[in-house]
Amino acid sequence: MHERRVAEFDQMIASDPLNDLPHRRKVLYLLYGDRPDEAKQACLDWIRTHPRSVTARIALGDVLRQIQSGLHPDQIDSAWLSYPHPTFAARGIFRVRDLRAAQGLPFAADATEWCVAEAYALIAVLNSYFYGQYREVVESCDLWENACRSYGGCTDMSYLTVRAAARLRLGEFEAAQADVEAALELEAAGSLWAGGARELLDAIRARNPDYEYDERKYRPDTGWFGRLSPDED
């Protein structure tokens, strides 16, 4: 039964490899079927197939939490914040207070955690921007940029776009323009998860600090899935 179910997911994935949904359903099936190591491998295969998927990296974070804690997925959230967390990727970002607690930690312990940390970094700076913490956004994006150098490069360089949006709000127009122009050079190469750089540049050139950057308008039609939940399957 298990092999047949996995084969069904694999067939769906093969027919549409860039669609996050069948990958995600396979991971859910394995994770809630008490096969966390297989779920981890499914996430890594998903990321290899679709390196630009934020959803895959968030799912990998959920799987790593189960493996590290030894708890059933439904039990993790209630206990997880009491665990010692050596890295930003291990801590996870679910609420603004989690972001503040995670910012002082190293980003990742290894290449697998770095896959997760990149997605959490984007979520973290977008959360800060949403709550009007613009100086914190700039500082967090600086940390993210430095981490990219430390870990040998980034899949995503959206710190440029989000930092530009925060700098616009702070009235730092020249720095904002430099960031967003660098972002536009990368956008064509697919190195940005957060879109809207061109519209942001227009607002910067107009010296409009009231422009509200909303990256949700530029996500794929399917958006980004959040935490793994058995209710989806």
N, C-alpha and C positions, 0 to 999 in steps of 0.2 A: 504493500500500500504506500509506504513512504517513498520507495524508489519511483513508483508511478506518479505520485504527486509532484516530486521534484522534477521528473521528466516533463510533466505538463508545464511547469513554470519555465523550464529551460526552453521548451518549444515556443512559448509566448515571447520570451526574451529574444530568441533567435529571429523571430519574425519582425520585431520592432526594438532593436537593441538600445536605442536612445530614449525609449519611453521608460520613465522611472517606475511606473506603477507595477509592472510584472516583477521587476527586480525587488521592489519593496515588499510585495506580497510573498515572494519566496523567502526573504529574510524574516518576515513576521512568522511564517509557517515554521521555520527552523528554530527561531528564538523561543516561541511559545511551545514548541514541541520538545524543549529541553535539549536542543542541539546547538549550543552557543558557538562551538568551534566551527561547525559547518556554516552557521550564520555569519560569523566573522569572515570566512573565506568567500561567502556569497557577496558580502559588502565589498571586499577587495576586488573581486571579479567585476562587480558593478562599476567601481571607480575606474578600473582599467578600461572597461568598455565605454564609459561615459565620464571622462575626467572632469568635465565641467559641472557635474551634478552636485549641488549643495545638499540635496536630499540624501544622496548616498553617504555623504560624510556625517550628516546628523544621525543617520541610522547606524553607522559604524560606531559612533560615540555611545549610543544606547547599548549596542552589543558588548562593547568593551566594559561598560559599567557592570553588566551582568557577570561577565567573566571575572572581573576584578573583585566583585563583592560576593559572588557565590549565591546571590539571592535570586528568587524568581522575579521576572520583570515587574510584576505587579507590586512587589515589596520594596523595590529599590528606592523610589523617591522618598519614602518616609524615613529611610535610614541613611541615605547617601550623604546628606550634608554633615552628618556627624563623623564621617570617615576622614582620615588625614589624606589630603590631596596634594601629591607632589608636583602636579602640572596643571596648567590652564585647561588643557584638553580633558584631563581626568575630572576636574571640578565640574565642568559643564556650565552653560549659561541658560538659565530658565527665567530668572527675574533680575531686575536691576541690582538688587542686593547681592546676587550671586556674581554679577559682573564685578562689583567692587571687591568682593572677596577673592576673585580669581586673578585680578590684574597684577598682583605682586608675584605671581608664580612663573616659573619657566614655562614656555609655551608647550613643549612636548618632550617626551622621554625618548622617542624614536620616530622612525619614518611613518609608522602606522598612526601614531598619535598626531603627527604633524598633519596628516590628512584630515583629522577631526578639527585640529586647532585652527586651520585656515577658515573653515566654515563658522566656527564659534567666534573667531575674530570679527568676521563680517556681521554676525548677529549682534555681537557686543557693541560695536560702534554705531550700528543702526539704532539699537535700543537707546544708547546715550543721546544720539541726535534727536530721536523722537521725544525724549524727556527734556530737551533744551539744554543739555550739558555740553555745550559746544567746545569749551576749552578742554574738557575731558575727552571729547572725540578726537581733537587734534593730538593730544598726548597719547591716546590709545593707538591711533593710526601710526604715530611715530614708532611706538613699540612694535607694532605689527610689521612695519617696513624693516626695522632692524632685525626682527626675527627671521624675515625672509632671507636676509643676507646670511644669517647664522646657519639656517637650515638648507642653504644651497639653492635658494630660489623659491618662487611662489607659483602655484597654478593660477592664482587670482591676485590682482593688484588693485582691488577696489578701494584700498585705503586712500588712493589718490583722489577718487571721485568723492568719497564721503568726507575726507579731510577738506577738500575744496568747498564742499557745501557748508561745513562748519566754519571755515575761515570767512566765507561770504557773510554768514550771520554775525561774525565778530568784526566785520568791516575791514578785514585784511585782504583787500582786493588783489593786490599784486601777487601775493603768495597763493591765493585761491586760483588765480588765472594760470600760474605756472603749474599747479597740480592738475587742473582740469585739462590743460593742453597736453600734458604728459599722458593723462588718461586717454584722451582721444587718439593718440598715436598707438595705444595698446588695444583699443576697442576693436579695430578691424582684425586684429590677430586673435580675438576671442579671449583676451587675458583679463576681462572684467566680468564679474558676476553682477555688480550693481550698475544698471544702465542709467541713461539720462544725462550723460556728460555734455552733450551738445546743447541741450536746453539750459543746463547749469551754466555753461560758458556764456550764453546769451544774457543770463541774469547778472553774471559777474561783469560783463562789458557794460551793462546798463547801470552798474553800481547800485544794485537793488538788494540791500541786506534783508529785506522782508520776504525774499523768495523762499518758499518752503520746498525743500527737496523731498520727494517721495519716490523712493526707488521701486515701490510696489507697482507703480504704473508701467514699469519696464521689464517686469518678470515675464517668463514664458507663460502661455495661456494656462498651463497646469499649475503655475505658481511653485512654491516650495512646500513640500510636506513638512510637518513638524515632527514631534516625537513619535516613536513607534507605538501603535495602539492595537490591541487584538480586535477592537470593534470594526476595523477596516476590512478584515479578511472575511 
